[in-house]
Every structure is written in structure tokens, then in C-alpha cells.
Amino acid sequence: MLRGPHVYASMFELARLPWFSVENGRLVVSAREEVGAIIDVHAHLALAYVRPMQLDLFRATGETEHYLPACCQVDLDVYINRNFSSERLHALERDLVYGSLTRGGMRATHTVPNLAREMDELGVVKSIILPIDFPYISQNHAHAADAARRDDHILAYGSVHPYTPKLRERLDEQAHGGALGVKVHPNVQCVRPDDPRARELYRACGERNLPVLIHCGPVGIEPALGRYLSQVKWYERGIAECPDTTFILGHSGALQFEEALELQRKYENVWLETSSQSLTNIRAIVERAHPDRVAFGSDWPFYHQAVPLAKLLIATEAKPELRAKFLFRNAARMLRL
């Protein structure tokens, strides 16, 4: 079967690229000096809703069950979820919805030591855990904060739903507990980005110097309501009204990349985060985005960190200064590391 230049029969075939190799059955970055240190600003641990967390988030397992498994063919030049078969997509949906109430499933491998092992293999020095919470029925921000306290690989954002009572008090509690920013997910949290309560949250984050990493853009596999809520056209009002708030557009607008890129070029408080984007769009970021407001993300454990890393390494092959900014320096500056 003919394959394009950036289609790989499995994740391990990324070792065809000059920066990777397979050692003891694991994909690793072998060109450490050339690649440099990496900060991943978009990662998750297993999430829990309604019931308390049923998993041990500090338990190592033999392999991480990414939602896109390492054995699957991966095309770097499509939006990454286009690599899911219908069977894999159904498995992802079951694990996220029903698994959040249980001890089992793929989620049982989405733990701190499993993430840390992958980070060490690739040279990722810090990963930001992004919790997603609702009022009353979840405490995922607390698990992220606990992970950051117990493992030096991890940094934590908080999560305050825009309709949380005493919103500012909740923000203060989470910031006092170590949260370095706030995750907002209009699709999952069912709030349009320009909702008045969402804009109140953005203002409160700016007052506290807490960046907002917000899922941005439709991804094509979400329910119709989520697709509507994440249209990039809804994001500009909050960005324009809150110039003191840093907005990091998760997935760089997803399937509406050009609209997100335009927001980053128009507003000085807007960043792009690279997870899930196609190689073509990563190259567009390299050529057209403001270079000081771009950060690397993976969306682990949906995907192995090597997959988005490979795209950025290819796109910056002749631009080592930009590579260092996108992989490490920009995020380090934002996080005041």
C-alpha cells in the first residue's frame, strides 16, 4: 500500500526520523542535544465525575494505553483525530464517559508515573496537567495539584467552571494550592466562550495573573452542541474585553485553524498551543504566527507525546531558534520558571 511521506505504519516508525530511535521496545528521543528541553503545556490525567476518583493516579503500569494506540497507523499531516478508526473512536468515548465512574479501562494507565516515564524518554522536563471540573460533581483540580506536589515532572492548572458559586474565592483557593493557570473547556463544560459568566472568569484570571488555556475550535468528533460551543467566532469578545488576561488557544483552533491564527496575530494576549494540529498547520505557525506566543502541547494521554513532537521537529528543522522557543523558552517565560 502506498503511503505519503509523513504516514507511519505505527508510532514506532517515527524512528525513521533523525531525532528518534527505539530502545528496549520504547520510542525515545536519541538526539537530545539537537532537540533540547521540552515543556508540554497540554496534558491530562484520568478524570473523574460524580463519584470520587476510583483510580490510583500514582500507580505505574506496564504500558500506557493511549487513546490512539502506538500500533496504529499515524498520518502527521491531518488533524490528529482523523487517525482514529470508528472502533477506536467508540472505545475512546466509552472510556471517557463510563470509565470516569470506574476503576478500570484505559484510564487506569493515565497516571503520573506513566506520564513521567514517557517524558523522561523524550526529554520533556515539565508537563502541565489540565483538569476539567463542574460545580459540585468533580474535584479534578485537586488531583492535578496533588500530582504537582508529589512529582517534579508535573505542573498544575486549576479548573473553575464559569457557573461555580463564589468564583473568585474558588480561584484564590486553587491558586493558593499551586495552580499556575486555569483550564476552560467550552465543549465539555457546556458554556459558550463569550457567555457573561465565562468573561467574568477571564477577568478574574487576569486580575490574578493566571493564564487561561482554553479548548479552541471544533474537532469534528464531539456532539453537535460541543461543536457549536467551540466555534472560534465566539472567542474574540472575551479576548478583546480582557487584555490583561493571557489566552492560550488549545489545539490552535482545531479545525478552524486560520481563524485562531488570525486572533493570535491580532491580539497581544493570545497564544497558540500546538497539540493535534496537522504538519501543514504547524508549518504555518512557524511561518506566520508571532513566534514569542506559541507553546508545545501533546494532549496526553489521548496521544503519545512523540507524535506532536515529531511534527514540530520537522517544521522547525532549519530553524533551531524557533524550535527552542516553541518547545521550551516561551512556556518557561510564561510560567516564570
C-alpha positions in Angstrom: 0.0 0.0 0.0 1.4 3.4 -1.0 1.8 5.8 1.9 2.6 9.5 2.0 5.9 10.9 3.2 4.5 11.5 6.7 2.4 8.5 7.1 3.8 5.9 9.5 2.6 2.3 10.0 2.9 2.7 13.7 4.2 5.2 16.2 7.5 3.2 16.4 8.1 4.1 12.7 8.8 7.6 13.8 12.3 6.2 14.4 12.7 6.8 10.7 13.1 10.5 11.6 16.6 11.6 12.7 15.6 12.5 16.2 14.1 9.3 17.4 15.1 5.7 18.0 13.6 2.6 19.5 15.3 1.3 22.6 14.1 -1.7 24.6 10.8 -1.6 22.8 10.2 2.1 23.7 10.3 5.1 21.4 12.9 7.7 22.7 14.5 10.9 21.6 18.1 10.0 20.8 19.2 13.4 19.5 18.8 15.1 22.9 21.2 17.9 22.3 19.6 18.9 19.0 16.1 18.7 20.3 16.7 20.4 23.7 14.5 20.6 26.7 10.7 20.5 26.3 7.7 21.8 28.2 4.3 20.2 27.4 1.6 22.7 28.3 -1.3 20.4 27.5 -1.6 17.1 29.3 -4.2 15.3 31.4 -4.5 12.6 34.0 -7.6 10.4 34.3 -10.6 12.5 35.2 -13.5 11.5 37.5 -17.0 12.8 37.7 -20.0 12.2 40.1 -18.1 9.6 42.1 -14.8 10.3 43.8 -11.7 9.3 41.9 -11.6 5.5 41.8 -8.1 5.1 40.4 -4.6 5.3 42.0 -3.1 8.1 40.0 0.4 7.3 41.3 0.4 3.6 40.2 2.8 2.7 37.4 1.6 0.1 34.8 3.5 -1.8 32.2 2.2 0.2 29.2 0.2 3.4 28.8 -3.0 2.8 26.8 -3.1 6.0 24.8 -6.5 6.5 23.1 -4.6 6.4 19.8 -2.5 3.2 20.4 1.1 3.0 19.4 0.3 0.2 17.0 -2.0 2.3 14.8 -1.0 3.9 11.6 -0.5 7.7 12.1 -0.6 10.4 9.4 1.1 13.5 10.7 -0.5 15.7 8.0 -4.1 15.5 9.2 -5.8 16.8 12.3 -4.7 14.0 14.6 -8.1 12.6 15.5 -8.5 11.7 11.8 -6.3 8.7 12.6 -8.9 7.1 14.7 -10.8 4.1 13.3 -14.5 4.0 14.2 -13.8 1.2 16.6 -11.0 3.2 18.3 -13.3 6.2 18.5 -16.1 4.3 20.2 -13.6 2.9 22.7 -12.4 6.4 23.5 -16.0 7.6 24.0 -16.8 4.7 26.3 -13.7 5.1 28.4 -14.2 8.9 28.8 -17.9 8.6 29.7 -18.5 5.4 31.5 -14.9 4.9 32.6 -15.0 8.1 34.7 -17.1 6.2 37.2 -14.9 3.1 37.5 -11.5 1.8 38.4 -10.8 0.1 35.1 -10.5 0.8 31.4 -7.7 2.6 29.6 -8.0 5.4 32.2 -6.3 3.1 34.7 -3.0 3.7 32.8 -3.3 7.5 32.6 -1.3 8.1 35.7 1.6 10.2 36.9 4.4 7.6 36.7 3.3 6.5 33.3 3.4 10.1 32.0 6.7 10.7 33.8 8.3 7.7 32.1 7.3 8.9 28.7 8.6 12.4 29.5 12.0 11.1 30.5 12.3 9.1 27.3 11.6 12.2 25.2 13.3 14.9 27.1 10.1 16.6 28.4 11.1 18.3 31.6 7.7 19.6 32.7 4.1 18.7 31.7 1.1 20.9 32.7 -1.8 18.8 33.9 -5.1 20.4 32.8 -8.1 19.4 35.0 -11.7 19.9 33.8 -14.3 20.4 36.5 -18.0 21.1 37.0 -19.6 22.7 40.1 -20.2 20.1 42.8 -19.7 16.9 40.9 -15.9 16.8 40.4 -12.6 17.7 42.1 -10.1 17.1 39.3 -8.2 20.3 40.1 -7.3 18.8 43.5 -5.8 15.7 41.8 -3.7 17.9 39.5 -2.5 19.9 42.4 -1.6 16.7 44.3 0.3 15.4 41.3 2.3 18.6 41.1 3.2 18.5 44.8 4.3 14.8 44.6 6.2 14.7 41.3 8.7 17.2 40.0 7.7 16.4 36.4 4.3 17.9 36.9 2.9 21.4 37.0 -0.8 22.0 37.5 -3.5 24.3 36.3 -6.8 24.7 38.1 -10.3 24.5 36.8 -13.2 26.7 37.9 -16.4 26.3 36.0 -17.8 29.7 35.0 -21.1 28.9 36.8 -19.3 27.9 40.0 -20.7 29.8 43.0 -18.1 32.2 44.6 -16.0 32.0 41.5 -13.3 34.4 42.7 -12.9 32.5 46.0 -12.5 29.2 44.2 -9.8 30.8 42.0 -8.0 32.0 45.1 -8.2 28.6 46.8 -6.7 26.9 43.7 -4.0 29.5 43.2 -3.0 29.2 46.8 -2.9 25.4 46.3 -0.3 25.8 43.4 -2.4 26.3 40.3 -0.4 28.2 37.7 -3.3 28.9 35.4 -6.9 27.8 34.6 -8.2 25.3 32.1 -11.5 26.1 30.3 -13.3 23.7 28.0 -16.4 25.2 26.4 -17.4 21.9 24.8 -17.1 19.7 27.9 -18.3 22.3 30.4 -21.2 23.4 28.1 -20.5 27.1 28.3 -20.1 29.3 25.2 -16.8 31.2 25.3 -18.5 34.6 25.2 -21.0 33.8 28.0 -21.1 36.6 30.5 -20.0 34.2 33.3 -17.1 33.0 31.2 -16.0 36.6 30.6 -16.2 37.2 34.3 -13.9 34.2 34.9 -11.4 35.5 32.3 -11.3 38.9 34.1 -10.8 37.3 37.4 -7.9 35.2 36.0 -6.3 38.3 34.6 -6.5 40.0 38.0 -4.6 37.1 39.5 -2.1 36.7 36.6 -3.5 33.2 35.8 -3.3 32.3 32.1 -6.3 30.7 30.6 -5.7 27.6 28.5 -9.0 27.3 26.6 -10.0 24.5 24.3 -10.5 26.3 21.0 -12.3 25.2 17.9 -14.4 22.2 16.7 -12.6 18.9 16.4 -15.2 17.0 14.4 -15.9 14.1 16.7 -17.7 16.0 19.5 -21.5 16.2 19.9 -23.3 18.9 17.9 -23.7 21.1 21.0 -20.0 20.9 21.7 -19.2 21.7 18.1 -21.4 24.8 18.3 -20.0 26.0 21.6 -16.4 25.7 20.4 -16.7 27.8 17.2 -13.8 30.2 17.1 -16.0 33.1 16.3 -17.3 33.0 19.9 -13.8 33.6 21.4 -12.9 37.1 20.3 -15.2 39.0 22.6 -13.7 37.7 25.8 -10.1 38.1 24.4 -10.8 41.8 23.4 -12.6 42.6 26.7 -9.8 41.1 28.9 -6.5 42.5 27.5 -4.7 41.7 30.8 -5.6 38.0 30.6 -3.4 35.6 28.7 -5.4 33.3 26.5 -3.7 30.1 25.2 -5.8 28.7 22.4 -5.7 24.9 22.9 -5.2 23.0 19.6 -4.7 26.3 17.8 -8.4 26.4 16.8 -8.6 22.8 15.9 -10.4 22.5 12.5 -10.7 26.3 12.4 -7.0 26.9 12.5 -6.9 30.0 10.2 -9.4 31.9 12.5 -7.3 31.1 15.6 -4.1 32.1 13.9 -5.7 35.4 13.0 -6.7 36.0 16.7 -3.1 35.3 17.7 -1.8 37.8 15.1 -4.4 40.4 16.1 -4.2 40.3 19.9 -1.1 40.5 22.0 -2.7 38.5 24.8 -3.3 35.4 22.6 -1.0 32.3 22.3 -1.3 29.2 20.1 -0.8 25.7 21.6 0.1 23.2 19.0 -1.4 19.8 20.0 -3.4 17.9 17.4 -2.7 20.2 14.5 -1.5 18.9 11.1 2.0 19.2 10.0 0.9 21.7 7.3 -0.7 23.9 10.0 2.4 23.6 12.3 4.5 24.8 9.4 2.0 27.7 9.0 2.5 28.6 12.7 6.3 28.6 12.1 6.0 30.9 9.2 3.1 33.2 10.2 2.4 33.2 13.9 4.0 35.6 16.4 7.0 33.5 17.5 7.0 34.6 21.1 3.4 33.3 21.7 3.5 29.7 20.7 3.8 26.7 23.0 4.1 22.9 22.5 1.3 20.6 23.7 0.5 16.9 23.3 -3.0 16.3 24.8 -1.5 13.2 26.5 -2.9 10.5 27.1 -5.0 10.8 24.0 -1.7 10.7 22.1 1.9 9.8 22.8 3.9 12.9 23.3 6.2 11.8 20.4 3.6 12.3 17.7 3.1 16.1 18.1 6.8 16.4 18.9 7.7 14.9 15.6 5.6 17.4 13.7 7.2 20.4 15.4 10.7 19.0 14.9 10.0 18.5 11.2 8.5 22.0 10.8 11.5 23.7 12.6 14.3 21.6 11.1 16.1 24.6 9.7 15.1 27.0 12.5 16.7 26.0 15.8 15.9 29.3 17.5 12.2 28.9 16.8 12.4 25.3 17.9 13.8 26.3 21.2 11.1 29.0 21.7 8.2 26.7 20.8 9.4 23.7 22.8 10.7 25.4 25.9 11.6 29.1 26.2 8.1 30.6 25.5 6.4 28.4 28.0 9.2 28.8 30.6 8.8 32.6 30.3 5.0 32.4 30.7 5.3 30.1 33.7 8.2 32.2 35.2 10.3 29.1 35.6 
